[in-house]
Amino acid sequence: MNIVLALGLSFLSGYLIVSAAWPRDNANQPERWMKLFISAGFGIGIFSIAYFVDRWLGIVHILATDLCLVTLLLAVYLLARARRKPSNSIADPVPDLKPPHWLRRLLMASFGISILAALYATVLRALAHPHGDGWDAFAIWNLHARFLFLGGSHWRDGFSTLVPWSHSDYPPLVPAAIAHVWSYIGHDDPIVPAIISLIFTCATLGLLVSAVATLRGITTAAMAGTALASTPFFIEQGSSQYADIPLSFFFLAAVALLHLFQQRSAQVADGSPTGLFVLAGAATGLAAWTKNEGLLFLFAFLASQIASVAWRRHPPASESRLNSGRELVIFLLAIAPFLLLILWFKHFIAPSGDLFSGPEAMLHKILTPARYWAILRWYGKDFLRFGNWVVPTTILFVAIGLLSPSAGIRRQNTALRSSVLTLTMTLCGYFAVYVITPNDLYWHLRFSLNRLFLQVWPTVIFLFFLFVSQASSESQAEPNSRQNQANL
């Protein structure tokens, strides 16, 4: 029951924050599910920050502070709801794909089977590996959680250079969330990190399906969900108790909220959906609080928004909100608390990272062409075999995208373009880190590159199906438009 209480307060905290920022319109059913899945991930992130601040301040009565936090968030939610006028319009999704009836039934059956198989495999792997499946689970994330929970006044020792293999500079979202739940049950039960890992796995899959259903319809969403649930490597990592799946959740949340913000800006005329942009900023901040790669994603996301403003100096009315400097300022305000939190953690708690060597050594590596060629070959090799699929699915995705009618579409989707730029800059940042890494290059690539690809994989699936679905909708609408003009 204590676990249920802890997770319930966590979800409630996330739900209050998400609902306070979400527009008060007549949301459709997929959008309501989208809110719930985002709330689950945000709640764990809030619980993590709350526990870490409690440890820093020396607060012992965790439940009392949690109740105060929930009360404060409830007041913020009620105040935001009272000040925001409800919208009378319904923002409909883009027309869904319309395959033959038999094919749609086959797609839905495949979707249901893939979801059940994914959940079954995840639970089995979690039971088979109660302490996590791999070195990072017990040597980094669960070790940090135990220092936070069992360390007492010496909890900072978990972020010491005396344990160099544990990457003490990593942000503590996952460890602090685990330790927070442990504080409710009174001991370090291994079921807690397994449950949190399972929550993020289900939330990532659920967010992908609900977000695509909100923006493109249920048929497209079923195909997107099948693609992710059928990725063996996603299922393996979903039960491994690593931080890569939580990070992929926040990547996906930021991009999905950005697209929903653009859609609502174009469709809703009697209300401002800027709260969605605030949530997108918060998602990038929580990504940075999850892992060091999240900080890179945050700055890539920010750079893409600045580039969007520069690209479209005179945007159409439907995109004026997205490209205005006002939204950029709002985004900066949304990420500022997280940046200050991370700066405080990096400066006062964590030691310096192990990815940077001396200037001379770094310069030598930067000027060594062989390193670039080796990294490019590993990028290509992991791209072909990513996900542990029998068929190289990434190649299939690229081929379908190039052959789709969207290759000839000239209409610009600002959110799609900036999202692709964000992922591109993130992958380029990963490449740069490999160039300067002080570790053995081949060892580093072998044990990390596939997980770096996994971090962006749910977002890639999301963007791919939005891209192809938009192409199909517009290619179907074009003949109808020409026929109407001919009739006139």
Solvent accessible surface area in square Angstrom, and as a share of the most:
residue,aa,sasa,rsa
1,M,187,0.84
2,N,74,0.38
3,I,37,0.19
4,V,97,0.56
5,L,78,0.39
6,A,0,0.00
7,L,40,0.20
8,G,38,0.36
9,L,17,0.09
10,S,4,0.03
11,F,77,0.32
12,L,69,0.35
13,S,0,0.00
14,G,0,0.00
15,Y,74,0.28
16,L,9,0.04
17,I,52,0.26
18,V,0,0.00
19,S,8,0.05
20,A,13,0.10
21,A,19,0.15
22,W,5,0.02
23,P,22,0.14
24,R,68,0.25
25,D,21,0.11
26,N,73,0.38
27,A,18,0.14
28,N,33,0.17
29,Q,99,0.44
30,P,37,0.23
31,E,1,0.00
32,R,120,0.44
33,W,124,0.43
34,M,0,0.00
35,K,33,0.14
36,L,63,0.31
37,F,50,0.21
38,I,0,0.00
39,S,0,0.00
40,A,21,0.16
41,G,0,0.00
42,F,2,0.01
43,G,0,0.00
44,I,7,0.04
45,G,0,0.00
46,I,23,0.12
47,F,3,0.01
48,S,0,0.00
49,I,37,0.19
50,A,20,0.16
51,Y,5,0.02
52,F,0,0.00
53,V,49,0.28
54,D,9,0.05
55,R,45,0.16
56,W,114,0.40
57,L,102,0.51
58,G,53,0.51
59,I,53,0.27
60,V,120,0.69
61,H,137,0.61
62,I,19,0.10
63,L,80,0.40
64,A,52,0.40
65,T,38,0.22
66,D,2,0.01
67,L,89,0.44
68,C,90,0.54
69,L,41,0.21
70,V,17,0.10
71,T,89,0.52
72,L,109,0.54
73,L,20,0.10
74,L,78,0.39
75,A,54,0.42
76,V,73,0.42
77,Y,39,0.15
78,L,97,0.48
79,L,109,0.54
80,A,25,0.20
81,R,100,0.36
82,A,84,0.65
83,R,193,0.70
84,R,57,0.21
85,K,171,0.73
86,P,76,0.48
87,S,11,0.07
88,N,136,0.70
89,S,40,0.26
90,I,101,0.51
91,A,6,0.05
92,D,88,0.46
93,P,46,0.29
94,V,39,0.22
95,P,94,0.59
96,D,36,0.19
97,L,33,0.16
98,K,166,0.70
99,P,32,0.20
100,P,71,0.45
101,H,133,0.59
102,W,167,0.59
103,L,58,0.29
104,R,90,0.33
105,R,161,0.59
106,L,98,0.49
107,L,39,0.19
108,M,52,0.23
109,A,53,0.41
110,S,43,0.28
111,F,41,0.17
112,G,30,0.29
113,I,120,0.61
114,S,13,0.08
115,I,35,0.18
116,L,126,0.62
117,A,56,0.43
118,A,6,0.05
119,L,65,0.32
120,Y,146,0.55
121,A,36,0.28
122,T,2,0.01
123,V,63,0.36
124,L,85,0.42
125,R,71,0.26
126,A,20,0.15
127,L,132,0.66
128,A,69,0.54
129,H,68,0.30
130,P,63,0.39
131,H,93,0.42
132,G,11,0.10
133,D,42,0.22
134,G,30,0.29
135,W,137,0.48
136,D,22,0.11
137,A,0,0.00
138,F,104,0.43
139,A,6,0.04
140,I,2,0.01
141,W,2,0.01
142,N,2,0.01
143,L,43,0.22
144,H,1,0.00
145,A,0,0.00
146,R,58,0.21
147,F,56,0.23
148,L,0,0.00
149,F,39,0.16
150,L,108,0.54
151,G,20,0.19
152,G,38,0.37
153,S,100,0.64
154,H,124,0.56
155,W,12,0.04
156,R,100,0.37
157,D,72,0.37
158,G,0,0.00
159,F,6,0.03
160,S,27,0.18
161,T,96,0.56
162,L,155,0.77
163,V,23,0.13
164,P,92,0.58
165,W,122,0.43
166,S,0,0.00
167,H,49,0.22
168,S,7,0.04
169,D,12,0.06
170,Y,36,0.14
171,P,1,0.01
172,P,0,0.00
173,L,0,0.00
174,V,8,0.05
175,P,0,0.00
176,A,0,0.00
177,A,2,0.01
178,I,3,0.01
179,A,0,0.00
180,H,0,0.00
181,V,3,0.02
182,W,0,0.00
183,S,35,0.23
184,Y,27,0.10
185,I,33,0.17
186,G,57,0.55
187,H,97,0.43
188,D,40,0.21
189,D,38,0.20
190,P,42,0.27
191,I,84,0.43
192,V,2,0.01
193,P,3,0.02
194,A,16,0.12
195,I,43,0.22
196,I,6,0.03
197,S,11,0.07
198,L,54,0.27
199,I,46,0.23
200,F,0,0.00
201,T,5,0.03
202,C,45,0.27
203,A,3,0.02
204,T,0,0.00
205,L,12,0.06
206,G,10,0.10
207,L,0,0.00
208,L,0,0.00
209,V,22,0.13
210,S,7,0.04
211,A,0,0.00
212,V,0,0.00
213,A,4,0.03
214,T,0,0.00
215,L,3,0.01
216,R,14,0.05
217,G,7,0.07
218,I,75,0.38
219,T,1,0.00
220,T,1,0.00
221,A,0,0.00
222,A,1,0.01
223,M,51,0.23
224,A,0,0.00
225,G,0,0.00
226,T,33,0.19
227,A,12,0.09
228,L,0,0.00
229,A,6,0.04
230,S,46,0.30
231,T,0,0.00
232,P,50,0.32
233,F,14,0.06
234,F,0,0.00
235,I,14,0.07
236,E,50,0.22
237,Q,22,0.10
238,G,0,0.00
239,S,4,0.03
240,S,1,0.01
241,Q,7,0.03
242,Y,25,0.10
243,A,0,0.00
244,D,0,0.00
245,I,4,0.02
246,P,4,0.03
247,L,0,0.00
248,S,0,0.00
249,F,0,0.00
250,F,0,0.00
251,F,0,0.00
252,L,0,0.00
253,A,0,0.00
254,A,0,0.00
255,V,0,0.00
256,A,0,0.00
257,L,0,0.00
258,L,1,0.00
259,H,7,0.03
260,L,0,0.00
261,F,0,0.00
262,Q,24,0.11
263,Q,18,0.08
264,R,4,0.02
265,S,12,0.08
266,A,57,0.44
267,Q,79,0.35
268,V,10,0.06
269,A,98,0.76
270,D,82,0.42
271,G,27,0.26
272,S,56,0.36
273,P,3,0.02
274,T,20,0.12
275,G,15,0.15
276,L,1,0.00
277,F,2,0.01
278,V,55,0.32
279,L,3,0.01
280,A,0,0.00
281,G,0,0.00
282,A,14,0.11
283,A,0,0.00
284,T,0,0.00
285,G,0,0.00
286,L,3,0.02
287,A,0,0.00
288,A,1,0.00
289,W,0,0.00
290,T,0,0.00
291,K,8,0.03
292,N,38,0.19
293,E,28,0.13
294,G,0,0.00
295,L,49,0.25
296,L,55,0.27
297,F,0,0.00
298,L,0,0.00
299,F,104,0.44
300,A,6,0.04
301,F,0,0.00
302,L,26,0.13
303,A,39,0.31
304,S,0,0.00
305,Q,5,0.02
306,I,88,0.45
307,A,23,0.18
308,S,2,0.01
309,V,47,0.27
310,A,54,0.42
311,W,117,0.41
312,R,53,0.19
313,R,192,0.70
314,H,171,0.76
315,P,38,0.24
316,P,61,0.38
317,A,97,0.76
318,S,52,0.33
319,E,17,0.08
320,S,48,0.31
321,R,72,0.26
322,L,7,0.03
323,N,6,0.03
324,S,37,0.24
325,G,42,0.40
326,R,145,0.53
327,E,2,0.01
328,L,32,0.16
329,V,83,0.48
330,I,33,0.17
331,F,0,0.00
332,L,77,0.38
333,L,123,0.61
334,A,13,0.10
335,I,1,0.01
336,A,37,0.28
337,P,80,0.50
338,F,30,0.12
339,L,50,0.25
340,L,119,0.59
341,L,27,0.13
342,I,6,0.03
343,L,116,0.58
344,W,40,0.14
345,F,0,0.00
346,K,61,0.26
347,H,132,0.59
348,F,130,0.54
349,I,16,0.08
350,A,10,0.08
351,P,32,0.20
352,S,107,0.69
353,G,33,0.32
354,D,63,0.33
355,L,46,0.23
356,F,133,0.56
357,S,36,0.23
358,G,38,0.37
359,P,114,0.72
360,E,150,0.67
361,A,44,0.34
362,M,44,0.19
363,L,100,0.50
364,H,129,0.58
365,K,32,0.13
366,I,71,0.36
367,L,126,0.63
368,T,36,0.21
369,P,104,0.66
370,A,69,0.54
371,R,36,0.13
372,Y,74,0.28
373,W,156,0.55
374,A,3,0.03
375,I,0,0.00
376,L,95,0.47
377,R,111,0.41
378,W,28,0.10
379,Y,34,0.13
380,G,34,0.33
381,K,87,0.37
382,D,6,0.03
383,F,74,0.31
384,L,94,0.47
385,R,128,0.47
386,F,11,0.04
387,G,3,0.03
388,N,84,0.43
389,W,70,0.24
390,V,152,0.88
391,V,90,0.52
392,P,56,0.35
393,T,8,0.05
394,T,13,0.08
395,I,71,0.36
396,L,90,0.45
397,F,20,0.08
398,V,73,0.42
399,A,41,0.32
400,I,73,0.37
401,G,11,0.10
402,L,127,0.63
403,L,156,0.78
404,S,13,0.09
405,P,76,0.48
406,S,7,0.05
407,A,72,0.56
408,G,62,0.59
409,I,49,0.25
410,R,217,0.79
411,R,171,0.62
412,Q,99,0.44
413,N,24,0.12
414,T,1,0.00
415,A,0,0.00
416,L,21,0.11
417,R,68,0.25
418,S,2,0.01
419,S,0,0.00
420,V,76,0.44
421,L,45,0.22
422,T,0,0.00
423,L,11,0.06
424,T,65,0.38
425,M,56,0.25
426,T,0,0.00
427,L,51,0.25
428,C,78,0.47
429,G,14,0.13
430,Y,6,0.02
431,F,37,0.16
432,A,54,0.42
433,V,45,0.26
434,Y,3,0.01
435,V,7,0.04
436,I,21,0.11
437,T,0,0.00
438,P,56,0.36
439,N,49,0.25
440,D,92,0.47
441,L,14,0.07
442,Y,110,0.42
443,W,132,0.46
444,H,27,0.12
445,L,0,0.00
446,R,157,0.57
447,F,104,0.44
448,S,18,0.12
449,L,0,0.00
450,N,51,0.26
451,R,36,0.13
452,L,17,0.08
453,F,22,0.09
454,L,0,0.00
455,Q,0,0.00
456,V,7,0.04
457,W,10,0.04
458,P,0,0.00
459,T,0,0.00
460,V,51,0.29
461,I,0,0.00
462,F,0,0.00
463,L,12,0.06
464,F,25,0.11
465,F,20,0.08
466,L,3,0.02
467,F,71,0.29
468,V,25,0.15
469,S,1,0.00
470,Q,26,0.12
471,A,0,0.00
472,S,22,0.14
473,S,18,0.12
474,E,33,0.15
475,S,40,0.26
476,Q,92,0.41
477,A,56,0.43
478,E,81,0.36
479,P,76,0.48
480,N,93,0.47
481,S,51,0.33
482,R,157,0.57
483,Q,105,0.47
484,N,88,0.45
485,Q,125,0.55
486,A,80,0.62
487,N,106,0.55
488,L,186,0.92
